[in-house]
Amino acid sequence: MKVQCNTYKLSEICQNVQRIVSSKTTIPALEGILFEARDGKILLTGYDLETGMTTDIDATVEEEGKIIINARLLCEILKKIPNETVSIESDERLRCVIKSGSIEYKIIGLDPSDYPELPSVSGGTLIKIKSEILSDLIRKTIFSVAVSESKLVHTGLKFEIENNEITVIGVDGFRIAIKKSEIDYDGEKLEFVVPAKTLHEIMKLSQEAEETEFNIAKRHIIFEVGNYTVISRLLEGEFLNYKAAVPKEYSTVAKINVQNLIGSIERTALVIIDRLKTSIKCIFNDDSIRISSTTQIGTANDIVNADIQGERIVIGFNNRLILDALKACETEDVKISLSGPSRPIVIENVEDSDFMYLVMPVRLKN
């Protein structure tokens, strides 16, 4: 293989593909990026056996061929090259020479035949959506996915698509994030769960693409974002019945400015040391929310004004979970609905019901 191309464009593409490349694997080939030079382009592939990414870049191809180059090393080399063009040449012994001006690296590549084949998807259902909308759906829910793999299906976001509406749901056992948007689709109802890692990449790639296409098959999904193709397995298992978790009635409803509430919680949480075991205490009453926290190093108290209708409620929450939800709202005011000290708090947009966050309370110590 012998090619020459723009250093900066190749570096940018390799940085994106590297994020997919497996960092912990017993298969050496998966620590690299597969290069294939043909038809005036370099095709690049990254894969970790769950998610794969392919893309290409225009190049001067003097000799076609394939080779696997260690992703971390290649990305570091390209970032350090100050020249506009770079050439990459490899021989039948997998010796690879990377040159740019007076700079030269000689490294050993890997046999391209060792690279696992990416899954193929036939049939499926094709969906088109504005990248801005898809990115917003992901951003406002992905923080709620489970980190622990005790229930693997909850480490991804669930998508429900029907009647020209798309709903994305994230759950982790302590909270639920639900975001809806309109979409041009009136076919059969679709339900599938996409791993969070895949969606983090889609969200990053979609910043430079006006539209995203995805094709949903039985076990895999393929995203087309700009010049990138991302294929991912779908997560299987029984996803939480999130609709059953939403309270049917509320005893207290508060309307409050988001930034005022965020500021109050952050001030009160300054005395919290153990963020897993310590909670904030909230008293919803009359025209204010009293927020307090008591820990081994001291106490903190604050009051934030709110329009409150209904019963007085004393309730405790993990401050981090509440802040995650409030910061994802991206609206001036929110409606907070409560149905008792042991039932989840529900946070919604005052003007629009396109998103909803449920956060489970914690038991307060007497």
C-alpha positions in Angstrom: 0.0 0.0 0.0 1.3 3.5 -0.8 -0.9 6.6 -0.3 -0.6 10.3 0.3 -3.3 12.6 1.8 -4.0 15.7 3.9 -2.5 15.3 7.4 -5.1 17.3 9.3 -8.1 15.6 7.7 -6.6 12.2 8.3 -5.8 13.0 11.9 -9.4 14.2 12.5 -10.9 11.1 11.1 -8.5 8.8 12.9 -9.4 10.5 16.2 -13.0 9.8 15.6 -12.4 6.2 14.6 -10.1 5.6 17.5 -12.9 6.2 20.0 -14.5 3.0 18.7 -11.3 1.0 18.9 -11.1 -1.5 21.8 -8.6 -0.5 24.4 -8.9 -3.8 26.4 -8.9 -6.8 24.2 -7.2 -10.2 23.7 -7.4 -9.6 19.9 -4.4 -7.4 18.9 -6.0 -6.5 15.6 -8.9 -4.7 17.4 -6.4 -2.3 19.0 -5.8 -0.9 15.5 -7.5 0.9 12.6 -7.9 -1.1 9.4 -6.6 0.9 6.4 -7.6 0.0 2.9 -6.4 2.1 -0.1 -8.4 1.8 -3.3 -10.2 3.9 -5.9 -8.6 7.2 -4.9 -9.6 6.8 -1.2 -8.4 5.5 2.1 -11.1 3.5 3.9 -10.8 3.4 7.7 -12.5 0.9 10.1 -12.6 0.7 13.8 -14.4 -2.1 15.7 -14.7 -3.5 19.3 -17.0 -6.5 18.5 -20.0 -4.4 19.6 -19.8 -1.2 17.7 -18.0 -0.6 14.4 -17.3 2.7 12.5 -16.2 3.1 8.9 -15.4 6.2 6.9 -13.1 7.3 4.1 -10.9 10.2 2.9 -9.7 11.3 -0.5 -6.1 10.3 -1.2 -3.5 9.9 -3.8 -3.3 6.1 -4.1 -0.1 5.0 -5.8 -0.5 1.4 -4.7 -3.6 -0.3 -3.4 -3.6 -2.5 -0.3 -4.6 -3.1 3.3 -2.9 -2.9 6.7 -3.8 -2.6 10.4 -2.0 0.2 12.2 -2.1 0.6 16.0 -4.8 3.3 16.6 -3.2 5.0 19.6 0.2 5.3 18.1 -1.1 6.4 14.7 -3.3 9.2 16.3 -0.4 10.5 18.3 1.9 10.5 15.3 -0.6 12.4 13.1 -1.2 15.0 15.9 2.5 15.8 16.1 3.1 16.2 12.3 3.1 19.9 11.4 3.1 19.5 7.7 0.0 19.6 5.4 0.6 16.2 3.7 1.6 12.8 5.0 2.4 9.5 3.1 1.8 6.0 4.4 3.5 3.1 2.8 3.5 -0.6 3.7 5.1 -3.8 2.2 4.3 -7.5 2.2 6.1 -7.9 5.5 3.7 -5.4 7.2 6.5 -2.9 7.6 4.8 0.6 7.6 6.6 3.9 6.9 4.8 7.1 7.8 6.6 10.2 6.3 6.0 13.9 6.2 8.8 16.3 5.1 11.8 15.4 7.2 9.7 13.4 9.6 9.8 9.6 9.3 8.3 6.8 11.4 8.9 3.1 10.8 6.4 0.8 12.6 5.2 -2.7 12.3 1.6 -3.2 11.2 -0.7 -6.2 11.5 -2.1 -8.6 9.0 -5.4 -7.2 7.7 -6.8 -10.8 7.3 -6.8 -10.9 11.1 -9.4 -8.1 11.3 -12.9 -9.4 12.3 -15.6 -8.8 9.7 -18.2 -6.2 10.7 -21.8 -7.5 10.9 -24.0 -6.9 7.8 -27.6 -5.8 8.0 -30.1 -6.7 5.3 -33.7 -5.4 5.2 -34.7 -3.5 8.3 -36.5 -0.2 8.7 -35.0 3.0 7.5 -35.6 6.2 9.6 -34.4 9.7 8.7 -34.2 12.4 11.3 -32.6 15.8 11.6 -29.2 15.4 13.4 -30.0 18.3 15.7 -33.2 16.5 16.9 -31.5 13.2 17.4 -28.6 14.8 19.3 -31.1 16.6 21.6 -33.0 13.4 22.3 -29.7 11.6 23.3 -28.2 14.4 25.3 -31.3 14.8 27.5 -31.6 11.2 28.4 -28.2 9.5 28.2 -27.1 10.6 31.6 -29.7 8.4 33.1 -28.5 5.1 31.7 -27.2 2.5 34.1 -23.4 2.2 34.5 -23.5 -1.2 36.1 -24.0 -4.2 33.8 -26.1 -6.1 36.3 -28.9 -5.6 33.9 -27.3 -5.0 30.5 -30.4 -3.7 28.7 -30.4 -0.6 31.0 -26.9 0.4 29.9 -28.5 1.7 26.7 -31.3 4.0 25.6 -34.7 2.6 24.6 -36.2 4.1 21.4 -40.0 3.9 20.7 -41.2 5.2 17.3 -44.8 5.3 16.2 -47.5 7.7 15.0 -44.9 10.4 13.8 -43.4 10.5 17.3 -40.1 9.3 18.7 -39.6 8.7 22.4 -36.2 8.0 24.0 -35.9 6.6 27.5 -33.0 6.1 29.9 -33.2 4.4 33.3 -30.7 3.3 36.0 -32.8 2.1 38.9 -32.8 5.5 40.6 -34.2 7.8 37.9 -35.9 7.8 34.5 -35.4 10.3 31.7 -38.0 10.6 28.9 -37.7 12.8 25.8 -40.1 13.0 22.9 -40.0 14.7 19.5 -41.9 14.7 16.3 -40.6 12.5 13.4 -41.8 11.7 9.9 -42.8 8.0 10.4 -46.2 6.4 10.4 -45.3 2.7 10.0 -45.5 -0.1 12.5 -44.3 0.6 16.1 -40.6 0.2 16.6 -38.9 -0.6 19.9 -35.2 -1.2 20.4 -32.4 -0.4 22.8 -29.0 1.1 21.6 -25.9 0.9 23.8 -24.9 4.2 25.4 -21.4 4.0 23.9 -22.7 4.0 20.4 -25.0 6.9 21.1 -22.2 9.0 22.6 -20.4 8.6 19.2 -23.5 9.4 17.2 -24.1 12.6 19.2 -20.5 13.7 18.5 -20.6 12.9 14.8 -24.0 14.5 14.3 -22.6 18.0 15.1 -21.4 18.2 11.5 -24.3 16.5 9.7 -27.6 18.0 8.9 -29.5 14.7 8.8 -28.9 11.2 10.2 -30.2 8.0 8.8 -30.5 4.8 10.8 -31.6 1.3 9.7 -33.0 -0.9 12.4 -32.8 -4.7 12.0 -33.5 -7.5 14.4 -30.1 -7.5 16.2 -28.2 -4.5 14.8 -28.7 -0.9 13.9 -26.7 1.1 11.3 -26.3 4.9 11.5 -25.3 7.0 8.5 -24.0 10.3 9.8 -22.3 12.5 7.3 -19.3 10.5 5.9 -19.4 8.0 8.8 -21.2 4.7 9.0 -21.7 3.3 12.5 -23.0 -0.2 13.1 -24.0 -1.4 16.6 -25.6 -4.5 18.1 -28.9 -3.8 19.9 -29.3 -4.7 23.6 -31.7 -7.5 24.4 -33.7 -8.1 27.6 -36.8 -6.8 29.4 -36.6 -3.0 29.7 -38.3 -1.3 32.7 -42.0 -0.5 32.2 -41.4 3.2 32.7 -45.0 4.2 32.1 -46.0 2.3 35.2 -43.5 4.2 37.3 -45.1 7.6 36.5 -47.5 8.6 39.3 -51.1 9.0 38.2 -52.0 11.7 40.7 -50.0 14.5 42.5 -50.6 16.1 45.9 -48.1 19.0 45.4 -47.1 20.9 42.3 -44.4 23.6 42.2 -43.3 25.9 39.4 -39.8 27.2 39.8 -36.9 28.9 38.0 -34.4 26.3 36.9 -31.2 28.3 37.5 -32.4 29.5 41.0 -33.1 25.9 42.0 -29.7 24.6 40.6 -27.9 27.4 42.5 -29.6 26.6 45.8 -28.9 22.8 45.5 -25.3 23.4 44.6 -24.8 25.8 47.5 -26.4 23.4 49.9 -24.5 20.4 48.6 -21.1 21.9 49.4 -21.0 20.2 52.8 -21.7 16.8 51.3 -18.6 14.5 51.5 -20.0 11.0 50.7 -22.1 11.7 47.6 -23.5 8.1 47.7 -24.9 8.2 51.2 -25.7 11.8 51.9 -28.8 13.5 50.6 -30.4 16.9 50.6 -33.6 17.6 52.4 -36.4 19.6 50.7 -39.5 21.1 52.3 -42.1 22.1 49.8 -44.5 24.6 51.5 -46.4 27.8 50.7 -44.3 29.9 48.4 -40.8 28.4 48.8 -38.6 25.3 48.9 -36.4 25.0 52.0 -33.2 23.0 51.1 -30.8 21.7 53.7 -28.0 19.2 54.2 -26.4 17.9 57.3 -23.1 16.0 57.2 -20.1 15.2 59.5 -18.5 18.5 58.6 -21.4 20.8 59.1 -24.8 21.9 57.9 -26.1 24.1 55.0 -29.5 25.8 54.6 -31.1 27.8 51.8 -34.5 28.9 50.6 -35.6 29.3 47.0 -38.9 31.0 46.0 -41.4 28.9 44.1 -45.1 28.9 43.1 -46.4 25.9 45.1 -49.9 24.4 45.1 -51.0 21.6 47.4 -49.8 19.9 50.5 -46.6 20.5 52.5 -44.1 17.7 51.7 -40.8 16.9 53.3 -38.6 14.8 51.0 -35.0 13.8 50.5 -33.0 13.4 47.3 -29.5 12.6 46.0 -28.4 16.0 44.9 -26.5 14.8 41.9 -29.5 13.1 40.4 -31.6 16.2 40.8 -28.9 18.4 39.3 -28.4 16.1 36.3 -32.1 16.4 35.5 -32.3 20.1 36.0 -29.2 20.9 33.9 -30.6 18.8 31.0 -33.9 20.7 31.0 -32.6 23.7 29.0 -35.6 25.8 29.9 -36.3 28.8 32.1 -38.9 27.3 34.4 -39.9 23.7 35.3 -42.8 22.1 37.0 -42.1 19.7 39.9 -44.8 17.3 40.8 -44.9 15.2 44.0 -47.2 12.6 45.4 -45.6 11.8 48.7 -42.2 11.5 50.5 -41.7 8.0 49.2 -42.9 8.4 45.6 -40.7 9.7 42.7 -40.5 13.4 42.0 -41.5 14.3 38.4 -39.8 17.2 36.6 -41.3 18.6 33.4 -41.1 21.6 31.2 -43.8 24.2 32.2 -44.7 25.0 28.6 -44.1 21.7 26.9 -44.4 18.0 27.9 -41.7 16.9 25.5 -39.5 15.8 28.3 -40.0 14.2 31.8 -37.6 13.2 34.5 -38.4 11.0 37.4 -36.1 10.8 40.4 -36.6 8.4 43.3 -36.4 9.9 46.8 -34.1 8.8 49.6 -35.2 8.1 53.2 -34.3 10.9 55.5 -32.8 10.3 58.9 -34.8 11.5 61.8 
